[in-house]
């Protein structure tokens, strides 16, 4: 009843809706809430009470209490005495409140959870705290109004006209008022320079020009023939930097190429070639007509007795 009185004091007409009977679809949820969740909150409340944390203990005990129809009836009697509207839903209060919103009987719903949203409630005040512990500044209402106007009419850049404009047109009520909170007004040249990336949007000064980045891999250029504009472009690929006379700039890639060209290379290799490859490297025998010496002796193969280790005969050759 204390919260009901506070709503009336703030100019709000309350319409209290109570839960009715159990819904068959949520029977399992009600059983779990009754035997697990509420028991858990009761134990937490006892622990907070033992630690002398009265506020937390009260919140836990409230969540652990199962509101019975007799308890709700006592509240209804108080509402009848004060003339506050009320209603007991046949089943769930969430569905009943959603129906009242859809029919226009109420403007918004104050609830502890968000179950009213699936039923179609567009305005739900969830978990409202009326303890008055949240500080509110004197300019709170004005700040909220300006925040809404900022979302609707913030200044933006129009790339077509290259001028400043608003997300949506300003209403006539803002004519002649200070609208710097939407974004201070700047000149057209400054807005264009910021949009094109030439001017720093924070300092309003032009950016410093930095030298172009040198790529390690040369880029390919397209050249169009001068005599025929409709002809296909000719693709030119510049030679790599190590082929040119001297690169304009030295970077890590060019230094790596230079280091590789200065490394000593071995002229001889100790790696043995395979038998097939070795046979192709032998010098071919000259034809008898082309031999420089006519009295070259021929080699006659001879068979020697087998070796005691290999047990195989060996073949040798002698000059004839």
Protein Blocks (a to p, Z undefined) as FASTA:
>chain_A
ZZmmmmmmnopacdddddddddfklmmmmmmmmmmmmmmmmmmmmmmmmnopaklmmmmm
mmmpccdfklmmmmmmmmmmnopacdddfkbmklmmmmmmmnopambdcdfblklmmnop
abdcehiafklpaccdfklmmmmmmmmmmmmmcccddfklopacdfbacdfklgoiackl
nopaddfklmmmmmnopacfklopacddddddddfbdcddddddfklmkbccdddddddf
klmmbdfbdcfklmmmmmmmmpccdfbdfbdcdfklmmmmpccdddfklpmblklccddd
ddddddfklopacdddddZZ
